[in-house]
């Protein structure tokens, strides 16, 4: 039995030492990573955000949000890639229960 696709949100907190070009490259890398595996992706850069508590010595981070369509296999692959990325302080993937009245435009 094949599992249906769901909608997910991925939030990444990047080290503040990343340059503007590094941030753009990370956004493109994860967007391409997901789209190459058949997903549709929306990306938003929230910029510098103060953290509630220090993570790995950083009290400010760059926040990126990706909304994408996928399944458990894609989530597992994404988590593996994130764990290997030294620029990421913290990440979380959550399942989004879509509102039937909401229209999203994937780029």
DSSP file (Angstrom, degrees, kcal/mol; ACC not computed):
  #  RESIDUE AA STRUCTURE BP1 BP2  ACC     N-H-->O    O-->H-N    N-H-->O    O-->H-N    TCO  KAPPA ALPHA  PHI   PSI    X-CA   Y-CA   Z-CA
    1    1 A X              0   0    0      0, 0.0     2,-0.4     0, 0.0     0, 0.0   0.000 360.0 360.0 360.0 128.5    0.0    0.0    0.0
    2    2 A X        -     0   0    0      1,-0.0     2,-0.2     0, 0.0     0, 0.0  -0.733 360.0-126.0 -92.4 132.1    1.4    3.4   -1.1
    3    3 A X        -     0   0    0     -2,-0.4    -1,-0.0     1,-0.1     2,-0.0  -0.537  26.5-117.1 -77.4 140.0    1.2    6.3    1.3
    4    4 A X        -     0   0    0     -2,-0.2     2,-0.2     1,-0.1    -1,-0.1  -0.303  33.2 -98.3 -71.4 159.1   -0.4    9.5    0.1
    5    5 A X        -     0   0    0     66,-0.1     2,-0.3    64,-0.0    66,-0.2  -0.524  40.6-166.3 -78.0 145.4    1.6   12.7   -0.2
    6    6 A X  E     -A   70   0A   0     64,-3.5    64,-2.7    -2,-0.2     2,-0.5  -0.783  23.8-106.2-124.6 171.2    1.2   15.3    2.6
    7    7 A X  E     -AB  69  96A   0     89,-0.6    89,-3.4    -2,-0.3     2,-0.3  -0.863  40.3-176.1-102.4 133.9    2.1   18.9    3.0
    8    8 A X  E     -AB  68  95A   0     60,-3.3    60,-2.6    -2,-0.5     2,-0.5  -0.904  21.1-143.7-130.9 154.6    5.1   19.7    5.2
    9    9 A X  E     -AB  67  94A   0     85,-2.7    85,-2.5    -2,-0.3     2,-0.5  -0.982  12.9-165.6-117.8 129.3    6.9   22.7    6.6
   10   10 A X  E     -AB  66  93A   0     56,-3.3    56,-2.8    -2,-0.5     2,-0.5  -0.972   3.4-169.2-114.3 122.4   10.7   22.6    7.1
   11   11 A X  E     -AB  65  92A   0     81,-2.5    81,-1.7    -2,-0.5     2,-0.4  -0.961   4.9-169.5-113.3 127.0   12.2   25.4    9.2
   12   12 A X  E     -AB  64  91A   0     52,-2.5    52,-2.6    -2,-0.5     2,-0.6  -0.943  12.1-157.5-116.4 135.0   16.0   25.7    9.2
   13   13 A X  E     -AB  63  90A   0     77,-2.8    76,-3.3    -2,-0.4    77,-1.2  -0.962  19.6-163.0-110.0 115.8   18.1   27.9   11.5
   14   14 A X  E     -AB  62  88A   0     48,-3.0    48,-2.1    -2,-0.6    74,-0.2  -0.673  28.7 -93.5 -99.0 151.4   21.4   28.7    9.9
   15   15 A X  E >   -A   61   0A   0     72,-2.6     3,-1.6    -2,-0.3    46,-0.1  -0.342  30.7-128.3 -59.0 140.5   24.6   30.0   11.6
   16   16 A X  T 3  S+     0   0    0     44,-0.6    -1,-0.1     1,-0.3    45,-0.1   0.656 102.1  76.4 -68.2 -15.7   24.8   33.8   11.5
   17   17 A X  T 3  S+     0   0    0     70,-0.1    -1,-0.3     2,-0.0     2,-0.1   0.590  71.7 109.4 -71.8  -8.9   28.3   33.5   10.1
   18   18 A X    <   -     0   0    0     -3,-1.6     2,-0.1    69,-0.1    -4,-0.0  -0.444  67.8-131.4 -68.9 138.4   26.8   32.6    6.7
   19   19 A X     >  -     0   0    0     -2,-0.1     4,-2.3     1,-0.1     5,-0.2  -0.353  27.2-101.8 -82.2 169.8   27.0   35.3    4.0
   20   20 A X  H  > S+     0   0    0      1,-0.2     4,-2.1     2,-0.2     5,-0.1   0.878 125.9  50.5 -58.8 -38.8   24.1   36.5    1.9
   21   21 A X  H  > S+     0   0    0      2,-0.2     4,-2.5     1,-0.2    -1,-0.2   0.895 108.5  51.9 -67.2 -40.7   25.5   34.3   -1.0
   22   22 A X  H  > S+     0   0    0      2,-0.2     4,-2.4     1,-0.2    -2,-0.2   0.904 109.8  49.8 -60.8 -41.7   25.7   31.2    1.3
   23   23 A X  H  X S+     0   0    0     -4,-2.3     4,-2.5     2,-0.2    -2,-0.2   0.927 111.0  48.2 -64.4 -45.4   22.1   31.7    2.4
   24   24 A X  H  X S+     0   0    0     -4,-2.1     4,-2.4     1,-0.2    -1,-0.2   0.902 111.7  50.5 -61.0 -41.8   20.9   32.0   -1.2
   25   25 A X  H  X S+     0   0    0     -4,-2.5     4,-2.7     2,-0.2    -2,-0.2   0.889 110.1  49.8 -64.5 -39.7   22.9   28.9   -2.1
   26   26 A X  H  X S+     0   0    0     -4,-2.4     4,-2.5     2,-0.2     5,-0.3   0.920 110.4  50.2 -64.0 -43.8   21.4   27.0    0.9
   27   27 A X  H  X S+     0   0    0     -4,-2.5     4,-2.1     1,-0.2    -2,-0.2   0.939 114.9  43.4 -59.6 -47.1   17.8   28.0   -0.1
   28   28 A X  H  X S+     0   0    0     -4,-2.4     4,-3.0     2,-0.2     5,-0.2   0.886 111.7  54.9 -65.6 -39.5   18.5   26.9   -3.7
   29   29 A X  H  X S+     0   0    0     -4,-2.7     4,-2.7     2,-0.2    -2,-0.2   0.950 113.3  39.7 -60.8 -50.5   20.2   23.6   -2.6
   30   30 A X  H  X S+     0   0    0     -4,-2.5     4,-2.0     2,-0.2    -1,-0.2   0.856 115.4  52.2 -71.2 -33.6   17.2   22.5   -0.4
   31   31 A X  H  X S+     0   0    0     -4,-2.1     4,-2.5    -5,-0.3    -2,-0.2   0.945 114.3  43.0 -64.2 -46.7   14.7   23.7   -3.0
   32   32 A X  H  X S+     0   0    0     -4,-3.0     4,-2.6     2,-0.2    -2,-0.2   0.884 110.1  57.5 -65.6 -38.9   16.5   21.7   -5.7
   33   33 A X  H  < S+     0   0    0     -4,-2.7     4,-0.5    -5,-0.2    -1,-0.2   0.919 113.1  39.7 -56.2 -45.3   16.9   18.7   -3.4
   34   34 A X  H ><>S+     0   0    0     -4,-2.0     5,-2.0     1,-0.2     3,-0.8   0.904 115.7  49.3 -74.2 -41.8   13.2   18.5   -2.9
   35   35 A X  H ><5S+     0   0    0     -4,-2.5     3,-1.7     1,-0.2    -2,-0.2   0.844 104.3  59.4 -69.3 -31.9   12.1   19.3   -6.5
   36   36 A X  T 3<5S+     0   0    0     -4,-2.6    -1,-0.2     1,-0.3    -2,-0.2   0.727 103.8  53.8 -66.3 -19.4   14.5   16.7   -7.9
   37   37 A X  T < 5S-     0   0    0     -3,-0.8    -1,-0.3    -4,-0.5    -2,-0.2   0.157 131.0 -93.3-101.0  17.4   12.6   14.1   -5.8
   38   38 A X  T < 5S+     0   0    0     -3,-1.7    -3,-0.2     1,-0.3     2,-0.2   0.562  81.9 131.9  90.8  10.6    9.3   15.2   -7.3
   39   39 A X      < -     0   0    0     -5,-2.0     2,-0.4    -6,-0.1    -1,-0.3  -0.509  52.7-131.9 -92.8 162.2    8.1   17.7   -4.7
   40   40 A X        -     0   0    0     29,-0.2    29,-1.2    -2,-0.2     2,-0.4  -0.932  32.1-163.4-107.7 139.5    6.7   21.2   -5.2
   41   41 A X  E     -C   68   0A   0     -2,-0.4    66,-0.9    27,-0.2     2,-0.4  -0.963  23.3-168.4-134.9 140.6    8.4   23.8   -2.9
   42   42 A X  E     -C   67   0A   0     25,-2.5    25,-2.6    -2,-0.4     2,-0.4  -0.993  19.7-163.0-119.3 134.3    7.8   27.3   -1.6
   43   43 A X  E     -C   66   0A   0     -2,-0.4     2,-0.4    23,-0.2    23,-0.2  -0.940  10.3-178.8-122.1 139.6   10.7   29.0    0.1
   44   44 A X  E     -C   65   0A   0     21,-2.7    21,-2.9    -2,-0.4     2,-0.6  -0.994  16.2-150.2-138.0 132.3   10.8   32.1    2.4
   45   45 A X  E     -C   64   0A   0     -2,-0.4    19,-0.2    19,-0.2    -2,-0.0  -0.896  10.3-176.5-100.1 116.5   13.8   33.7    4.0
   46   46 A X  E     -     0   0A   0     17,-2.9    18,-0.2    -2,-0.6    -1,-0.1   0.467  31.5-148.3 -90.9  -2.7   12.9   35.3    7.4
   47   47 A X  E     +C   63   0A   0     16,-0.7    16,-2.5     2,-0.1    -1,-0.3  -0.295  52.5   2.3  73.5-155.6   16.4   36.7    7.8
   48   48 A X  E     +C   62   0A   0     14,-0.2     2,-0.4    12,-0.1    14,-0.2  -0.472  66.6 179.8 -72.2 132.1   18.1   37.3   11.2
   49   49 A X  E     -C   61   0A   0     12,-3.1    12,-2.4    -2,-0.2     2,-0.2  -0.999  27.9-122.8-132.8 134.3   16.0   36.1   14.2
   50   50 A X  E     -C   60   0A   0     -2,-0.4     2,-0.3    10,-0.2    10,-0.3  -0.542  30.9-130.2 -72.0 142.0   17.0   36.3   17.9
   51   51 A X  E     -     0   0A   0      8,-2.9     3,-0.1    -2,-0.2    -1,-0.0  -0.664   7.4-131.3 -93.3 149.4   16.9   32.9   19.6
   52   52 A X  E    S+     0   0A   0     -2,-0.3     2,-0.3     1,-0.2    -1,-0.1   0.800  95.2   5.7 -67.6 -28.5   15.1   32.2   22.8
   53   53 A X  E    S-     0   0A   0      5,-0.1    -1,-0.2    -3,-0.0     5,-0.1  -0.978  96.6 -84.1-150.4 154.3   18.3   30.5   24.1
   54   54 A X  E     -     0   0A   0     -2,-0.3     2,-0.5    -3,-0.1     5,-0.2  -0.349  35.7-161.3 -64.7 138.9   21.8   30.0   22.7
   55   55 A X  E >  S-C   58   0A   0      3,-2.5     3,-2.0     1,-0.1     5,-0.1  -0.986  76.0 -20.4-121.4 118.4   22.2   27.1   20.3
   56   56 A X  T 3  S-     0   0    0     -2,-0.5    -1,-0.1     1,-0.3     3,-0.1   0.838 129.9 -50.3  51.6  37.6   25.8   25.9   19.8
   57   57 A X  T 3  S+     0   0    0      1,-0.3     2,-0.4     2,-0.0    -1,-0.3   0.449 114.5 115.9  85.6   0.7   27.0   29.3   21.0
   58   58 A X  E <   - C   0  55A   0     -3,-2.0    -3,-2.5     1,-0.1    -1,-0.3  -0.869  37.7-179.7-105.7 135.1   24.8   31.4   18.7
   59   59 A X  E    S+     0   0A   0     -2,-0.4    -8,-2.9    -5,-0.2     2,-0.3   0.396  76.1  45.8-109.3   0.3   22.0   33.7   20.1
   60   60 A X  E     + C   0  50A   0    -10,-0.3   -44,-0.6    -5,-0.1     2,-0.3  -0.990  68.0 174.8-137.8 145.0   20.9   34.9   16.6
   61   61 A X  E     -AC  15  49A   0    -12,-2.4   -12,-3.1    -2,-0.3     2,-0.5  -0.938  35.5-105.9-144.6 165.2   20.3   32.8   13.5
   62   62 A X  E     -AC  14  48A   0    -48,-2.1   -48,-3.0    -2,-0.3     2,-0.5  -0.851  37.3-147.9 -92.7 128.1   19.1   33.0    9.9
   63   63 A X  E     -AC  13  47A   0    -16,-2.5   -17,-2.9    -2,-0.5   -16,-0.7  -0.875  17.3-179.2-106.1 125.0   15.6   31.5    9.6
   64   64 A X  E     -AC  12  45A   0    -52,-2.6   -52,-2.5    -2,-0.5     2,-0.4  -0.954   8.2-161.5-119.7 141.4   14.4   29.8    6.4
   65   65 A X  E     -AC  11  44A   0    -21,-2.9   -21,-2.7    -2,-0.4     2,-0.4  -0.987   5.9-175.0-124.0 131.4   11.0   28.2    5.8
   66   66 A X  E     -AC  10  43A   0    -56,-2.8   -56,-3.3    -2,-0.4     2,-0.5  -0.994   7.2-164.0-124.8 126.7   10.2   25.7    3.1
   67   67 A X  E     +AC   9  42A   0    -25,-2.6   -25,-2.5    -2,-0.4     2,-0.3  -0.943  27.7 159.5-105.7 127.6    6.7   24.4    2.5
   68   68 A X  E     -AC   8  41A   0    -60,-2.6   -60,-3.3    -2,-0.5     2,-0.4  -0.950  40.7-117.4-148.0 165.1    6.7   21.2    0.4
   69   69 A X  E     +A    7   0A   0    -29,-1.2     2,-0.3    -2,-0.3   -62,-0.2  -0.887  54.9 115.7-104.6 133.0    4.7   18.2   -0.7
   70   70 A X  E     -A    6   0A   0    -64,-2.7   -64,-3.5    -2,-0.4     2,-0.2  -0.940  47.1-115.2-170.0-168.9    6.2   14.8    0.2
   71   71 A X     >  -     0   0    0     -2,-0.3     4,-2.1   -66,-0.2     3,-0.2  -0.742  49.9 -77.5-136.7-175.0    5.9   11.5    2.1
   72   72 A X  H  > S+     0   0    0      1,-0.2     4,-2.3    -2,-0.2     5,-0.2   0.838 125.7  55.9 -59.1 -36.5    7.9    9.7    4.8
   73   73 A X  H  > S+     0   0    0      2,-0.2     4,-2.1     1,-0.2    -1,-0.2   0.920 109.1  46.2 -63.5 -44.6   10.6    8.6    2.4
   74   74 A X  H  > S+     0   0    0     -3,-0.2     4,-2.5     2,-0.2    -2,-0.2   0.880 110.8  53.5 -65.6 -38.4   11.3   12.2    1.4
   75   75 A X  H  X S+     0   0    0     -4,-2.1     4,-2.6     2,-0.2    -2,-0.2   0.921 109.2  49.0 -61.4 -44.4   11.3   13.3    5.0
   76   76 A X  H  X S+     0   0    0     -4,-2.3     4,-1.9     2,-0.2    -2,-0.2   0.917 112.1  47.5 -62.8 -44.8   13.9   10.7    5.9
   77   77 A X  H  X S+     0   0    0     -4,-2.1     4,-1.9     2,-0.2    -1,-0.2   0.907 112.7  49.9 -62.4 -42.1   16.1   11.7    3.0
   78   78 A X  H  X S+     0   0    0     -4,-2.5     4,-2.4     1,-0.2    -2,-0.2   0.918 109.0  50.9 -64.6 -44.6   15.8   15.3    3.9
   79   79 A X  H  X S+     0   0    0     -4,-2.6     4,-2.3     1,-0.2    -1,-0.2   0.883 108.3  53.2 -60.7 -38.8   16.7   14.7    7.6
   80   80 A X  H  X S+     0   0    0     -4,-1.9     4,-1.0     1,-0.2    -1,-0.2   0.922 111.0  45.6 -62.4 -44.6   19.8   12.8    6.6
   81   81 A X  H  X S+     0   0    0     -4,-1.9     4,-0.6     1,-0.2     3,-0.4   0.896 112.3  51.7 -66.3 -40.3   21.0   15.6    4.4
   82   82 A X  H >< S+     0   0    0     -4,-2.4     3,-1.2     1,-0.2     6,-0.2   0.899 104.5  56.3 -64.1 -41.4   20.3   18.2    7.1
   83   83 A X  H 3< S+     0   0    0     -4,-2.3    -1,-0.2     1,-0.3    -2,-0.2   0.788 107.6  49.7 -62.8 -27.0   22.2   16.3    9.8
   84   84 A X  H 3< S+     0   0    0     -4,-1.0     2,-0.7    -3,-0.4    -1,-0.3   0.568  88.1  98.5 -86.4 -10.5   25.3   16.4    7.6
   85   85 A X    X<  -     0   0    0     -3,-1.2     3,-1.1    -4,-0.6    -4,-0.0  -0.712  55.4-165.2 -86.7 113.6   25.1   20.1    7.0
   86   86 A X  T 3  S+     0   0    0     -2,-0.7    -1,-0.2     1,-0.2   -71,-0.0   0.681  83.3  64.9 -71.4 -19.3   27.4   22.0    9.3
   87   87 A X  T 3  S+     0   0    0    -73,-0.1   -72,-2.6   -72,-0.0     2,-0.5   0.617  83.5  90.4 -80.5 -11.6   25.8   25.4    8.7
   88   88 A X  E <   -B   14   0A   0     -3,-1.1   -74,-0.3    -6,-0.2     3,-0.1  -0.757  48.0-178.6 -94.4 123.9   22.5   24.3   10.2
   89   89 A X  E    S-     0   0A   0    -76,-3.3     2,-0.3    -2,-0.5    -1,-0.2   0.886  71.9  -8.9 -80.9 -44.2   22.0   25.0   13.9
   90   90 A X  E     -B   13   0A   0    -77,-1.2   -77,-2.8   -35,-0.1    -1,-0.3  -0.990  61.3-173.8-154.4 150.9   18.5   23.5   14.2
   91   91 A X  E     -B   12   0A   0     -2,-0.3     2,-0.3   -79,-0.2   -79,-0.2  -0.986   2.0-172.9-145.9 155.3   15.8   22.1   12.0
   92   92 A X  E     -B   11   0A   0    -81,-1.7   -81,-2.5    -2,-0.3     2,-0.5  -0.974   8.2-160.4-149.9 137.5   12.2   20.9   12.3
   93   93 A X  E     -B   10   0A   0     -2,-0.3     2,-0.4   -83,-0.2   -83,-0.2  -0.981  17.6-178.4-117.2 125.4    9.8   19.3    9.9
   94   94 A X  E     -B    9   0A   0    -85,-2.5   -85,-2.7    -2,-0.5     2,-0.4  -0.935  28.2-117.7-124.9 148.6    6.1   19.4   10.7
   95   95 A X  E     -B    8   0A   0     -2,-0.4     2,-0.5   -87,-0.2   -87,-0.3  -0.671  27.5-147.1 -81.8 134.1    3.1   18.0    8.9
   96   96 A X  E     -B    7   0A   0    -89,-3.4     2,-1.0    -2,-0.4   -89,-0.6  -0.904   5.2-144.8-106.5 125.9    0.6   20.7    7.8
   97   97 A X        -     0   0    0     -2,-0.5   -89,-0.0   -91,-0.1   -91,-0.0  -0.796  31.5-132.4 -85.8 106.1   -3.1   19.9    7.7
   98   98 A X        -     0   0    0     -2,-1.0     2,-0.5     1,-0.1    -1,-0.0  -0.295   5.8-126.0 -68.4 142.3   -4.1   21.9    4.7
   99   99 A X    >   -     0   0    0      1,-0.1     3,-1.9     2,-0.0    -1,-0.1  -0.748  15.4-140.2 -80.3 124.0   -7.2   24.1    4.8
  100  100 A X  T 3  S+     0   0    0     -2,-0.5    -1,-0.1     1,-0.3    -2,-0.1   0.743 102.2  52.4 -61.0 -21.3   -9.5   23.1    1.9
  101  101 A X  T 3  S+     0   0    0      2,-0.0     2,-0.4    -3,-0.0    -1,-0.3   0.536  89.3  98.8 -89.6  -7.1  -10.3   26.8    1.3
  102  102 A X    <   -     0   0    0     -3,-1.9     2,-0.6     2,-0.0    -4,-0.0  -0.673  58.6-156.5 -88.0 131.7   -6.6   27.8    1.1
  103  103 A X        -     0   0    0     -2,-0.4     2,-0.4     2,-0.0    -2,-0.0  -0.935  10.7-168.4-107.5 119.2   -5.0   28.2   -2.4
  104  104 A X        -     0   0    0     -2,-0.6     2,-0.7     2,-0.0    -2,-0.0  -0.880  11.5-149.6-108.3 140.1   -1.2   27.8   -2.4
  105  105 A X        -     0   0    0     -2,-0.4     2,-0.3     2,-0.0    -2,-0.0  -0.914  12.9-157.4-109.8 107.4    1.0   28.8   -5.4
  106  106 A X              0   0    0     -2,-0.7   -64,-0.2     1,-0.1   -38,-0.0  -0.661 360.0 360.0 -84.3 137.3    4.1   26.6   -5.7
  107  107 A X              0   0    0    -66,-0.9   -65,-0.1    -2,-0.3    -1,-0.1   0.406 360.0 360.0 -99.4 360.0    7.0   28.1   -7.6
